[in-house]
Amino acid sequence: MLVPYLRGRTRSDWRWAHTLALAYWTFQVALLTPPWFAFQGQREAVLHVVLVMLTGAATLNVLLWRNAARR
């Protein structure tokens, strides 16, 4: 259903979408830590994994923007 809508987007649109999604999820985890992270006392482990994944996504985001700036 979404393919026709998403197909015509530019690389810049995708980079901005990635940046906004990353900001949204960072806000969600940092300020509004979801209660299901604490399932069976696993809050610290889950939070650690999520922060590592967000760090990886942020690194990818920086690389995407730097690569775009070089073009």
PQR file of N, CA, C, O and H, with PARSE charges and radii, in Angstrom:
ATOM      1  N   MET A   1       0.804  -1.193   0.000 -0.4000 1.5000
ATOM      2  CA  MET A   1       0.000   0.000   0.000 -0.0000 2.0000
ATOM      3  C   MET A   1       0.854   1.267   0.000  0.5500 1.7000
ATOM      4  O   MET A   1       0.488   2.262  -0.626 -0.5500 1.4000
ATOM      5  N   LEU A   2       1.971   1.234   0.688 -0.4000 1.5000
ATOM      6  CA  LEU A   2       2.789   2.439   0.803 -0.0000 2.0000
ATOM      7  C   LEU A   2       3.827   2.592  -0.297  0.5500 1.7000
ATOM      8  O   LEU A   2       4.408   3.667  -0.448 -0.5500 1.4000
ATOM      9  H   LEU A   2       2.268   0.426   1.196  0.4000 1.0000
ATOM     10  N   VAL A   3       4.069   1.546  -1.062 -0.4000 1.5000
ATOM     11  CA  VAL A   3       5.131   1.584  -2.076 -0.0000 2.0000
ATOM     12  C   VAL A   3       4.970   2.752  -3.046  0.5500 1.7000
ATOM     13  O   VAL A   3       5.956   3.448  -3.293 -0.5500 1.4000
ATOM     14  H   VAL A   3       3.597   0.673  -0.940  0.4000 1.0000
ATOM     15  N   PRO A   4       3.801   3.008  -3.603 -0.5600 1.5000
ATOM     16  CA  PRO A   4       3.688   4.142  -4.531  0.2800 2.0000
ATOM     17  C   PRO A   4       4.010   5.490  -3.854  0.5500 1.7000
ATOM     18  O   PRO A   4       4.577   6.381  -4.487 -0.5500 1.4000
ATOM     19  N   TYR A   5       3.654   5.629  -2.596 -0.4000 1.5000
ATOM     20  CA  TYR A   5       3.908   6.871  -1.881 -0.0000 2.0000
ATOM     21  C   TYR A   5       5.391   7.032  -1.553  0.5500 1.7000
ATOM     22  O   TYR A   5       5.928   8.137  -1.638 -0.5500 1.4000
ATOM     23  H   TYR A   5       3.194   4.905  -2.083  0.4000 1.0000
ATOM     24  N   LEU A   6       6.049   5.948  -1.182 -0.4000 1.5000
ATOM     25  CA  LEU A   6       7.444   6.019  -0.752 -0.0000 2.0000
ATOM     26  C   LEU A   6       8.436   6.002  -1.905  0.5500 1.7000
ATOM     27  O   LEU A   6       9.574   6.442  -1.745 -0.5500 1.4000
ATOM     28  H   LEU A   6       5.613   5.051  -1.112  0.4000 1.0000
ATOM     29  N   ARG A   7       8.033   5.512  -3.037 -0.4000 1.5000
ATOM     30  CA  ARG A   7       8.945   5.341  -4.161 -0.0000 2.0000
ATOM     31  C   ARG A   7       9.524   6.658  -4.658  0.5500 1.7000
ATOM     32  O   ARG A   7      10.688   6.689  -5.057 -0.5500 1.4000
ATOM     33  H   ARG A   7       7.108   5.154  -3.168  0.4000 1.0000
ATOM     34  N   GLY A   8       8.768   7.731  -4.651 -0.4000 1.5000
ATOM     35  CA  GLY A   8       9.219   8.996  -5.242 -0.0000 2.0000
ATOM     36  C   GLY A   8      10.030   9.889  -4.321  0.5500 1.7000
ATOM     37  O   GLY A   8      10.277  11.045  -4.664 -0.5500 1.4000
ATOM     38  H   GLY A   8       7.823   7.705  -4.328  0.4000 1.0000
ATOM     39  N   ARG A   9      10.448   9.405  -3.181 -0.4000 1.5000
ATOM     40  CA  ARG A   9      11.182  10.238  -2.229 -0.0000 2.0000
ATOM     41  C   ARG A   9      12.663  10.357  -2.597  0.5500 1.7000
ATOM     42  O   ARG A   9      13.266   9.421  -3.122 -0.5500 1.4000
ATOM     43  H   ARG A   9      10.248   8.466  -2.902  0.4000 1.0000
ATOM     44  N   THR A  10      13.227  11.518  -2.312 -0.4000 1.5000
ATOM     45  CA  THR A  10      14.635  11.756  -2.604 -0.0000 2.0000
ATOM     46  C   THR A  10      15.496  11.213  -1.467  0.5500 1.7000
ATOM     47  O   THR A  10      14.990  10.863  -0.401 -0.5500 1.4000
ATOM     48  H   THR A  10      12.737  12.278  -1.886  0.4000 1.0000
ATOM     49  N   ARG A  11      16.801  11.148  -1.710 -0.4000 1.5000
ATOM     50  CA  ARG A  11      17.722  10.705  -0.654 -0.0000 2.0000
ATOM     51  C   ARG A  11      17.682  11.654   0.532  0.5500 1.7000
ATOM     52  O   ARG A  11      17.783  11.229   1.683 -0.5500 1.4000
ATOM     53  H   ARG A  11      17.213  11.431  -2.576  0.4000 1.0000
ATOM     54  N   SER A  12      17.538  12.916   0.250 -0.4000 1.5000
ATOM     55  CA  SER A  12      17.468  13.904   1.327 -0.0000 2.0000
ATOM     56  C   SER A  12      16.235  13.671   2.204  0.5500 1.7000
ATOM     57  O   SER A  12      16.312  13.781   3.427 -0.5500 1.4000
ATOM     58  H   SER A  12      17.456  13.261  -0.685  0.4000 1.0000
ATOM     59  N   ASP A  13      15.117  13.353   1.588 -0.4000 1.5000
ATOM     60  CA  ASP A  13      13.904  13.038   2.350 -0.0000 2.0000
ATOM     61  C   ASP A  13      14.135  11.856   3.283  0.5500 1.7000
ATOM     62  O   ASP A  13      13.701  11.874   4.435 -0.5500 1.4000
ATOM     63  H   ASP A  13      15.054  13.263   0.594  0.4000 1.0000
ATOM     64  N   TRP A  14      14.816  10.832   2.787 -0.4000 1.5000
ATOM     65  CA  TRP A  14      15.079   9.640   3.595 -0.0000 2.0000
ATOM     66  C   TRP A  14      16.032   9.968   4.742  0.5500 1.7000
ATOM     67  O   TRP A  14      15.857   9.463   5.851 -0.5500 1.4000
ATOM     68  H   TRP A  14      15.169  10.818   1.851  0.4000 1.0000
ATOM     69  N   ARG A  15      17.039  10.810   4.490 -0.4000 1.5000
ATOM     70  CA  ARG A  15      17.961  11.194   5.562 -0.0000 2.0000
ATOM     71  C   ARG A  15      17.238  11.979   6.649  0.5500 1.7000
ATOM     72  O   ARG A  15      17.454  11.738   7.837 -0.5500 1.4000
ATOM     73  H   ARG A  15      17.181  11.220   3.590  0.4000 1.0000
ATOM     74  N   TRP A  16      16.381  12.917   6.249 -0.4000 1.5000
ATOM     75  CA  TRP A  16      15.625  13.678   7.241 -0.0000 2.0000
ATOM     76  C   TRP A  16      14.672  12.778   8.014  0.5500 1.7000
ATOM     77  O   TRP A  16      14.501  12.944   9.222 -0.5500 1.4000
ATOM     78  H   TRP A  16      16.206  13.112   5.284  0.4000 1.0000
ATOM     79  N   ALA A  17      14.057  11.836   7.330 -0.4000 1.5000
ATOM     80  CA  ALA A  17      13.159  10.902   8.013 -0.0000 2.0000
ATOM     81  C   ALA A  17      13.929  10.065   9.038  0.5500 1.7000
ATOM     82  O   ALA A  17      13.446   9.825  10.145 -0.5500 1.4000
ATOM     83  H   ALA A  17      14.196  11.702   6.349  0.4000 1.0000
ATOM     84  N   HIS A  18      15.124   9.627   8.659 -0.4000 1.5000
ATOM     85  CA  HIS A  18      15.953   8.844   9.580 -0.0000 2.0000
ATOM     86  C   HIS A  18      16.350   9.687  10.783  0.5500 1.7000
ATOM     87  O   HIS A  18      16.332   9.195  11.911 -0.5500 1.4000
ATOM     88  H   HIS A  18      15.516   9.821   7.760  0.4000 1.0000
ATOM     89  N   THR A  19      16.705  10.937  10.563 -0.4000 1.5000
ATOM     90  CA  THR A  19      17.092  11.832  11.645 -0.0000 2.0000
ATOM     91  C   THR A  19      15.928  12.063  12.604  0.5500 1.7000
ATOM     92  O   THR A  19      16.104  12.014  13.821 -0.5500 1.4000
ATOM     93  H   THR A  19      16.720  11.336   9.646  0.4000 1.0000
ATOM     94  N   LEU A  20      14.745  12.314  12.060 -0.4000 1.5000
ATOM     95  CA  LEU A  20      13.575  12.540  12.913 -0.0000 2.0000
ATOM     96  C   LEU A  20      13.173  11.283  13.676  0.5500 1.7000
ATOM     97  O   LEU A  20      12.806  11.363  14.848 -0.5500 1.4000
ATOM     98  H   LEU A  20      14.602  12.354  11.071  0.4000 1.0000
ATOM     99  N   ALA A  21      13.237  10.134  13.030 -0.4000 1.5000
ATOM    100  CA  ALA A  21      12.914   8.878  13.710 -0.0000 2.0000
ATOM    101  C   ALA A  21      13.908   8.602  14.835  0.5500 1.7000
ATOM    102  O   ALA A  21      13.521   8.167  15.920 -0.5500 1.4000
ATOM    103  H   ALA A  21      13.535  10.069  12.078  0.4000 1.0000
ATOM    104  N   LEU A  22      15.171   8.852  14.576 -0.4000 1.5000
ATOM    105  CA  LEU A  22      16.200   8.653  15.601 -0.0000 2.0000
ATOM    106  C   LEU A  22      15.973   9.592  16.782  0.5500 1.7000
ATOM    107  O   LEU A  22      16.101   9.178  17.934 -0.5500 1.4000
ATOM    108  H   LEU A  22      15.485   9.205  13.695  0.4000 1.0000
ATOM    109  N   ALA A  23      15.643  10.834  16.511 -0.4000 1.5000
ATOM    110  CA  ALA A  23      15.366  11.795  17.582 -0.0000 2.0000
ATOM    111  C   ALA A  23      14.146  11.354  18.394  0.5500 1.7000
ATOM    112  O   ALA A  23      14.148  11.440  19.622 -0.5500 1.4000
ATOM    113  H   ALA A  23      15.539  11.170  15.575  0.4000 1.0000
ATOM    114  N   TYR A  24      13.117  10.887  17.710 -0.4000 1.5000
ATOM    115  CA  TYR A  24      11.900  10.421  18.389 -0.0000 2.0000
ATOM    116  C   TYR A  24      12.211   9.250  19.318  0.5500 1.7000
ATOM    117  O   TYR A  24      11.795   9.258  20.477 -0.5500 1.4000
ATOM    118  H   TYR A  24      13.115  10.817  16.712  0.4000 1.0000
ATOM    119  N   TRP A  25      12.932   8.251  18.830 -0.4000 1.5000
ATOM    120  CA  TRP A  25      13.215   7.069  19.652 -0.0000 2.0000
ATOM    121  C   TRP A  25      14.179   7.394  20.785  0.5500 1.7000
ATOM    122  O   TRP A  25      14.066   6.821  21.869 -0.5500 1.4000
ATOM    123  H   TRP A  25      13.270   8.244  17.889  0.4000 1.0000
ATOM    124  N   THR A  26      15.114   8.293  20.560 -0.4000 1.5000
ATOM    125  CA  THR A  26      16.011   8.702  21.631 -0.0000 2.0000
ATOM    126  C   THR A  26      15.230   9.401  22.736  0.5500 1.7000
ATOM    127  O   THR A  26      15.463   9.149  23.918 -0.5500 1.4000
ATOM    128  H   THR A  26      15.206   8.758  19.680  0.4000 1.0000
ATOM    129  N   PHE A  27      14.305  10.280  22.356 -0.4000 1.5000
ATOM    130  CA  PHE A  27      13.428  10.942  23.329 -0.0000 2.0000
ATOM    131  C   PHE A  27      12.613   9.915  24.099  0.5500 1.7000
ATOM    132  O   PHE A  27      12.516   9.991  25.324 -0.5500 1.4000
ATOM    133  H   PHE A  27      14.117  10.485  21.395  0.4000 1.0000
ATOM    134  N   GLN A  28      12.029   8.959  23.392 -0.4000 1.5000
ATOM    135  CA  GLN A  28      11.206   7.935  24.035 -0.0000 2.0000
ATOM    136  C   GLN A  28      11.999   7.146  25.071  0.5500 1.7000
ATOM    137  O   GLN A  28      11.510   6.902  26.174 -0.5500 1.4000
ATOM    138  H   GLN A  28      12.108   8.897  22.397  0.4000 1.0000
ATOM    139  N   VAL A  29      13.209   6.750  24.723 -0.4000 1.5000
ATOM    140  CA  VAL A  29      14.007   5.915  25.622 -0.0000 2.0000
ATOM    141  C   VAL A  29      14.603   6.737  26.765  0.5500 1.7000
ATOM    142  O   VAL A  29      14.599   6.298  27.915 -0.5500 1.4000
ATOM    143  H   VAL A  29      13.606   6.949  23.827  0.4000 1.0000
ATOM    144  N   ALA A  30      15.114   7.924  26.450 -0.4000 1.5000
ATOM    145  CA  ALA A  30      15.807   8.724  27.461 -0.0000 2.0000
ATOM    146  C   ALA A  30      14.849   9.339  28.485  0.5500 1.7000
ATOM    147  O   ALA A  30      15.134   9.331  29.682 -0.5500 1.4000
ATOM    148  H   ALA A  30      15.118   8.281  25.516  0.4000 1.0000
ATOM    149  N   LEU A  31      13.739   9.860  28.029 -0.4000 1.5000
ATOM    150  CA  LEU A  31      12.843  10.580  28.936 -0.0000 2.0000
ATOM    151  C   LEU A  31      11.604   9.789  29.336  0.5500 1.7000
ATOM    152  O   LEU A  31      11.109   9.940  30.453 -0.5500 1.4000
ATOM    153  H   LEU A  31      13.507   9.867  27.056  0.4000 1.0000
ATOM    154  N   LEU A  32      11.112   8.973  28.465 -0.4000 1.5000
ATOM    155  CA  LEU A  32       9.879   8.233  28.737 -0.0000 2.0000
ATOM    156  C   LEU A  32      10.133   6.723  28.692  0.5500 1.7000
ATOM    157  O   LEU A  32       9.402   5.987  28.031 -0.5500 1.4000
ATOM    158  H   LEU A  32      11.513   8.850  27.557  0.4000 1.0000
ATOM    159  N   THR A  33      11.154   6.276  29.386 -0.4000 1.5000
ATOM    160  CA  THR A  33      11.546   4.874  29.314 -0.0000 2.0000
ATOM    161  C   THR A  33      10.317   3.982  29.446  0.5500 1.7000
ATOM    162  O   THR A  33       9.633   4.005  30.469 -0.5500 1.4000
ATOM    163  H   THR A  33      11.748   6.874  29.924  0.4000 1.0000
ATOM    164  N   PRO A  34      10.040   3.198  28.409 -0.5600 1.5000
ATOM    165  CA  PRO A  34       8.844   2.356  28.417  0.2800 2.0000
ATOM    166  C   PRO A  34       8.843   1.370  29.590  0.5500 1.7000
ATOM    167  O   PRO A  34       9.883   0.804  29.926 -0.5500 1.4000
ATOM    168  N   PRO A  35       7.688   1.167  30.206 -0.5600 1.5000
ATOM    169  CA  PRO A  35       7.626   0.269  31.366  0.2800 2.0000
ATOM    170  C   PRO A  35       7.929  -1.186  31.021  0.5500 1.7000
ATOM    171  O   PRO A  35       8.357  -1.945  31.890 -0.5500 1.4000
ATOM    172  N   TRP A  36       7.716  -1.585  29.780 -0.4000 1.5000
ATOM    173  CA  TRP A  36       7.971  -2.985  29.429 -0.0000 2.0000
ATOM    174  C   TRP A  36       9.465  -3.300  29.392  0.5500 1.7000
ATOM    175  O   TRP A  36       9.842  -4.467  29.280 -0.5500 1.4000
ATOM    176  H   TRP A  36       7.368  -0.969  29.074  0.4000 1.0000
ATOM    177  N   PHE A  37      10.325  -2.277  29.485 -0.4000 1.5000
ATOM    178  CA  PHE A  37      11.763  -2.531  29.604 -0.0000 2.0000
ATOM    179  C   PHE A  37      12.077  -3.266  30.908  0.5500 1.7000
ATOM    180  O   PHE A  37      13.077  -3.978  30.992 -0.5500 1.4000
ATOM    181  H   PHE A  37      10.018  -1.330  29.576  0.4000 1.0000
ATOM    182  N   ALA A  38      11.230  -3.096  31.920 -0.4000 1.5000
ATOM    183  CA  ALA A  38      11.467  -3.679  33.233 -0.0000 2.0000
ATOM    184  C   ALA A  38      10.863  -5.080  33.372  0.5500 1.7000
ATOM    185  O   ALA A  38      10.788  -5.598  34.487 -0.5500 1.4000
ATOM    186  H   ALA A  38      10.417  -2.517  31.852  0.4000 1.0000
ATOM    187  N   PHE A  39      10.441  -5.691  32.300 -0.4000 1.5000
ATOM    188  CA  PHE A  39       9.827  -7.021  32.352 -0.0000 2.0000
ATOM    189  C   PHE A  39      10.785  -8.019  32.995  0.5500 1.7000
ATOM    190  O   PHE A  39      11.912  -8.188  32.529 -0.5500 1.4000
ATOM    191  H   PHE A  39      10.502  -5.271  31.394  0.4000 1.0000
ATOM    192  N   GLN A  40      10.355  -8.660  34.032 -0.4000 1.5000
ATOM    193  CA  GLN A  40      11.115  -9.659  34.794 -0.0000 2.0000
ATOM    194  C   GLN A  40      12.479  -9.132  35.238  0.5500 1.7000
ATOM    195  O   GLN A  40      13.462  -9.873  35.252 -0.5500 1.4000
ATOM    196  H   GLN A  40       9.440  -8.522  34.411  0.4000 1.0000
ATOM    197  N   GLY A  41      12.532  -7.853  35.600 -0.4000 1.5000
ATOM    198  CA  GLY A  41      13.749  -7.274  36.145 -0.0000 2.0000
ATOM    199  C   GLY A  41      14.867  -7.067  35.128  0.5500 1.7000
ATOM    200  O   GLY A  41      16.034  -6.978  35.509 -0.5500 1.4000
ATOM    201  H   GLY A  41      11.733  -7.252  35.589  0.4000 1.0000
ATOM    202  N   GLN A  42      14.533  -6.989  33.862 -0.4000 1.5000
ATOM    203  CA  GLN A  42      15.544  -6.875  32.814 -0.0000 2.0000
ATOM    204  C   GLN A  42      15.751  -5.441  32.330  0.5500 1.7000
ATOM    205  O   GLN A  42      16.308  -5.234  31.252 -0.5500 1.4000
ATOM    206  H   GLN A  42      13.585  -7.061  33.553  0.4000 1.0000
ATOM    207  N   ARG A  43      15.314  -4.454  33.102 -0.4000 1.5000
ATOM    208  CA  ARG A  43      15.368  -3.061  32.644 -0.0000 2.0000
ATOM    209  C   ARG A  43      16.777  -2.639  32.222  0.5500 1.7000
ATOM    210  O   ARG A  43      16.953  -2.085  31.137 -0.5500 1.4000
ATOM    211  H   ARG A  43      14.861  -4.623  33.977  0.4000 1.0000
ATOM    212  N   GLU A  44      17.768  -2.889  33.054 -0.4000 1.5000
ATOM    213  CA  GLU A  44      19.127  -2.438  32.748 -0.0000 2.0000
ATOM    214  C   GLU A  44      19.685  -3.120  31.496  0.5500 1.7000
ATOM    215  O   GLU A  44      20.341  -2.474  30.679 -0.5500 1.4000
ATOM    216  H   GLU A  44      17.625  -3.339  33.936  0.4000 1.0000
ATOM    217  N   ALA A  45      19.430  -4.403  31.347 -0.4000 1.5000
ATOM    218  CA  ALA A  45      19.937  -5.124  30.172 -0.0000 2.0000
ATOM    219  C   ALA A  45      19.269  -4.619  28.894  0.5500 1.7000
ATOM    220  O   ALA A  45      19.938  -4.379  27.889 -0.5500 1.4000
ATOM    221  H   ALA A  45      18.897  -4.928  32.011  0.4000 1.0000
ATOM    222  N   VAL A  46      17.952  -4.460  28.941 -0.4000 1.5000
ATOM    223  CA  VAL A  46      17.220  -3.986  27.765 -0.0000 2.0000
ATOM    224  C   VAL A  46      17.617  -2.556  27.437  0.5500 1.7000
ATOM    225  O   VAL A  46      17.810  -2.220  26.269 -0.5500 1.4000
ATOM    226  H   VAL A  46      17.409  -4.654  29.758  0.4000 1.0000
ATOM    227  N   LEU A  47      17.740  -1.720  28.443 -0.4000 1.5000
ATOM    228  CA  LEU A  47      18.128  -0.328  28.225 -0.0000 2.0000
ATOM    229  C   LEU A  47      19.519  -0.251  27.611  0.5500 1.7000
ATOM    230  O   LEU A  47      19.764   0.573  26.730 -0.5500 1.4000
ATOM    231  H   LEU A  47      17.583  -1.993  29.392  0.4000 1.0000
ATOM    232  N   HIS A  48      20.423  -1.096  28.066 -0.4000 1.5000
ATOM    233  CA  HIS A  48      21.772  -1.120  27.502 -0.0000 2.0000
ATOM    234  C   HIS A  48      21.738  -1.498  26.018  0.5500 1.7000
ATOM    235  O   HIS A  48      22.389  -0.847  25.201 -0.5500 1.4000
ATOM    236  H   HIS A  48      20.224  -1.765  28.781  0.4000 1.0000
ATOM    237  N   VAL A  49      20.999  -2.525  25.670 -0.4000 1.5000
ATOM    238  CA  VAL A  49      20.902  -2.958  24.271 -0.0000 2.0000
ATOM    239  C   VAL A  49      20.292  -1.852  23.411  0.5500 1.7000
ATOM    240  O   VAL A  49      20.771  -1.581  22.309 -0.5500 1.4000
ATOM    241  H   VAL A  49      20.470  -3.054  26.333  0.4000 1.0000
ATOM    242  N   VAL A  50      19.247  -1.223  23.911 -0.4000 1.5000
ATOM    243  CA  VAL A  50      18.593  -0.150  23.153 -0.0000 2.0000
ATOM    244  C   VAL A  50      19.539   1.023  22.951  0.5500 1.7000
ATOM    245  O   VAL A  50      19.590   1.591  21.860 -0.5500 1.4000
ATOM    246  H   VAL A  50      18.858  -1.444  24.805  0.4000 1.0000
ATOM    247  N   LEU A  51      20.281   1.392  23.973 -0.4000 1.5000
ATOM    248  CA  LEU A  51      21.220   2.506  23.838 -0.0000 2.0000
ATOM    249  C   LEU A  51      22.343   2.176  22.856  0.5500 1.7000
ATOM    250  O   LEU A  51      22.783   3.049  22.109 -0.5500 1.4000
ATOM    251  H   LEU A  51      20.239   0.930  24.859  0.4000 1.0000
ATOM    252  N   VAL A  52      22.806   0.941  22.848 -0.4000 1.5000
ATOM    253  CA  VAL A  52      23.818   0.529  21.869 -0.0000 2.0000
ATOM    254  C   VAL A  52      23.248   0.621  20.454  0.5500 1.7000
ATOM    255  O   VAL A  52      23.924   1.086  19.536 -0.5500 1.4000
ATOM    256  H   VAL A  52      22.448   0.231  23.455  0.4000 1.0000
ATOM    257  N   MET A  53      22.015   0.181  20.284 -0.4000 1.5000
ATOM    258  CA  MET A  53      21.387   0.246  18.959 -0.0000 2.0000
ATOM    259  C   MET A  53      21.167   1.697  18.525  0.5500 1.7000
ATOM    260  O   MET A  53      21.377   2.028  17.358 -0.5500 1.4000
ATOM    261  H   MET A  53      21.466  -0.197  21.029  0.4000 1.0000
ATOM    262  N   LEU A  54      20.751   2.555  19.438 -0.4000 1.5000
ATOM    263  CA  LEU A  54      20.568   3.970  19.101 -0.0000 2.0000
ATOM    264  C   LEU A  54      21.906   4.632  18.771  0.5500 1.7000
ATOM    265  O   LEU A  54      21.973   5.492  17.893 -0.5500 1.4000
ATOM    266  H   LEU A  54      20.580   2.287  20.386  0.4000 1.0000
ATOM    267  N   THR A  55      22.957   4.242  19.462 -0.4000 1.5000
ATOM    268  CA  THR A  55      24.285   4.770  19.158 -0.0000 2.0000
ATOM    269  C   THR A  55      24.721   4.338  17.760  0.5500 1.7000
ATOM    270  O   THR A  55      25.283   5.134  17.007 -0.5500 1.4000
ATOM    271  H   THR A  55      22.903   3.543  20.176  0.4000 1.0000
ATOM    272  N   GLY A  56      24.463   3.081  17.416 -0.4000 1.5000
ATOM    273  CA  GLY A  56      24.780   2.604  16.069 -0.0000 2.0000
ATOM    274  C   GLY A  56      23.982   3.348  15.010  0.5500 1.7000
ATOM    275  O   GLY A  56      24.518   3.707  13.962 -0.5500 1.4000
ATOM    276  H   GLY A  56      24.007   2.435  18.027  0.4000 1.0000
ATOM    277  N   ALA A  57      22.703   3.579  15.281 -0.4000 1.5000
ATOM    278  CA  ALA A  57      21.870   4.320  14.333 -0.0000 2.0000
ATOM    279  C   ALA A  57      22.330   5.766  14.209  0.5500 1.7000
ATOM    280  O   ALA A  57      22.304   6.327  13.114 -0.5500 1.4000
ATOM    281  H   ALA A  57      22.267   3.287  16.133  0.4000 1.0000
ATOM    282  N   ALA A  58      22.753   6.379  15.316 -0.4000 1.5000
ATOM    283  CA  ALA A  58      23.250   7.747  15.264 -0.0000 2.0000
ATOM    284  C   ALA A  58      24.554   7.819  14.461  0.5500 1.7000
ATOM    285  O   ALA A  58      24.776   8.766  13.706 -0.5500 1.4000
ATOM    286  H   ALA A  58      22.774   5.922  16.205  0.4000 1.0000
ATOM    287  N   THR A  59      25.404   6.816  14.634 -0.4000 1.5000
ATOM    288  CA  THR A  59      26.644   6.774  13.858 -0.0000 2.0000
ATOM    289  C   THR A  59      26.341   6.653  12.371  0.5500 1.7000
ATOM    290  O   THR A  59      26.938   7.350  11.551 -0.5500 1.4000
ATOM    291  H   THR A  59      25.223   6.047  15.248  0.4000 1.0000
ATOM    292  N   LEU A  60      25.419   5.773  12.029 -0.4000 1.5000
ATOM    293  CA  LEU A  60      24.998   5.629  10.634 -0.0000 2.0000
ATOM    294  C   LEU A  60      24.427   6.937  10.109  0.5500 1.7000
ATOM    295  O   LEU A  60      24.688   7.321   8.969 -0.5500 1.4000
ATOM    296  H   LEU A  60      24.934   5.207  12.695  0.4000 1.0000
ATOM    297  N   ASN A  61      23.653   7.615  10.933 -0.4000 1.5000
ATOM    298  CA  ASN A  61      23.055   8.883  10.533 -0.0000 2.0000
ATOM    299  C   ASN A  61      24.132   9.927  10.228  0.5500 1.7000
ATOM    300  O   ASN A  61      24.038  10.647   9.234 -0.5500 1.4000
ATOM    301  H   ASN A  61      23.441   7.303  11.859  0.4000 1.0000
ATOM    302  N   VAL A  62      25.144  10.006  11.077 -0.4000 1.5000
ATOM    303  CA  VAL A  62      26.242  10.952  10.837 -0.0000 2.0000
ATOM    304  C   VAL A  62      26.965  10.606   9.542  0.5500 1.7000
ATOM    305  O   VAL A  62      27.292  11.495   8.756 -0.5500 1.4000
ATOM    306  H   VAL A  62      25.220   9.421  11.885  0.4000 1.0000
ATOM    307  N   LEU A  63      27.215   9.330   9.319 -0.4000 1.5000
ATOM    308  CA  LEU A  63      27.885   8.914   8.086 -0.0000 2.0000
ATOM    309  C   LEU A  63      27.049   9.246   6.849  0.5500 1.7000
ATOM    310  O   LEU A  63      27.590   9.671   5.828 -0.5500 1.4000
ATOM    311  H   LEU A  63      26.949   8.607   9.957  0.4000 1.0000
ATOM    312  N   LEU A  64      25.751   9.056   6.940 -0.4000 1.5000
ATOM    313  CA  LEU A  64      24.871   9.390   5.801 -0.0000 2.0000
ATOM    314  C   LEU A  64      24.930  10.885   5.494  0.5500 1.7000
ATOM    315  O   LEU A  64      25.028  11.277   4.331 -0.5500 1.4000
ATOM    316  H   LEU A  64      25.311   8.711   7.770  0.4000 1.0000
ATOM    317  N   TRP A  65      24.872  11.720   6.535 -0.4000 1.5000
ATOM    318  CA  TRP A  65      24.898  13.164   6.317 -0.0000 2.0000
ATOM    319  C   TRP A  65      26.257  13.638   5.821  0.5500 1.7000
ATOM    320  O   TRP A  65      26.329  14.532   4.978 -0.5500 1.4000
ATOM    321  H   TRP A  65      24.793  11.402   7.480  0.4000 1.0000
ATOM    322  N   ARG A  66      27.340  13.047   6.337 -0.4000 1.5000
ATOM    323  CA  ARG A  66      28.682  13.435   5.873 -0.0000 2.0000
ATOM    324  C   ARG A  66      28.875  13.033   4.415  0.5500 1.7000
ATOM    325  O   ARG A  66      29.447  13.786   3.626 -0.5500 1.4000
ATOM    326  H   ARG A  66      27.282  12.321   7.022  0.4000 1.0000
ATOM    327  N   ASN A  67      28.399  11.854   4.065 -0.4000 1.5000
ATOM    328  CA  ASN A  67      28.502  11.398   2.690 -0.0000 2.0000
ATOM    329  C   ASN A  67      27.698  12.313   1.762  0.5500 1.7000
ATOM    330  O   ASN A  67      28.128  12.602   0.645 -0.5500 1.4000
ATOM    331  H   ASN A  67      27.934  11.242   4.705  0.4000 1.0000
ATOM    332  N   ALA A  68      26.548  12.761   2.222 -0.4000 1.5000
ATOM    333  CA  ALA A  68      25.723  13.663   1.408 -0.0000 2.0000
ATOM    334  C   ALA A  68      26.391  15.023   1.238  0.5500 1.7000
ATOM    335  O   ALA A  68      26.271  15.653   0.187 -0.5500 1.4000
ATOM    336  H   ALA A  68      26.199  12.527   3.130  0.4000 1.0000
ATOM    337  N   ALA A  69      27.097  15.473   2.278 -0.4000 1.5000
ATOM    338  CA  ALA A  69      27.763  16.772   2.206 -0.0000 2.0000
ATOM    339  C   ALA A  69      28.929  16.742   1.215  0.5500 1.7000
ATOM    340  O   ALA A  69      29.259  17.762   0.611 -0.5500 1.4000
ATOM    341  H   ALA A  69      27.195  14.961   3.131  0.4000 1.0000
ATOM    342  N   ARG A  70      29.542  15.586   1.052 -0.4000 1.5000
ATOM    343  CA  ARG A  70      30.670  15.465   0.116 -0.0000 2.0000
ATOM    344  C   ARG A  70      30.221  15.498  -1.338  0.5500 1.7000
ATOM    345  O   ARG A  70      30.994  15.858  -2.225 -0.5500 1.4000
ATOM    346  H   ARG A  70      29.273  14.757   1.543  0.4000 1.0000
ATOM    347  N   ARG A  71      28.980  15.124  -1.576 -0.4000 1.5000
ATOM    348  CA  ARG A  71      28.484  15.068  -2.968 -0.0000 2.0000
ATOM    349  C   ARG A  71      28.185  16.412  -3.486  0.5500 1.7000
ATOM    350  O   ARG A  71      27.761  16.551  -4.633 -0.5500 1.4000
ATOM    351  H   ARG A  71      28.352  14.831  -0.855  0.4000 1.0000
TER
END
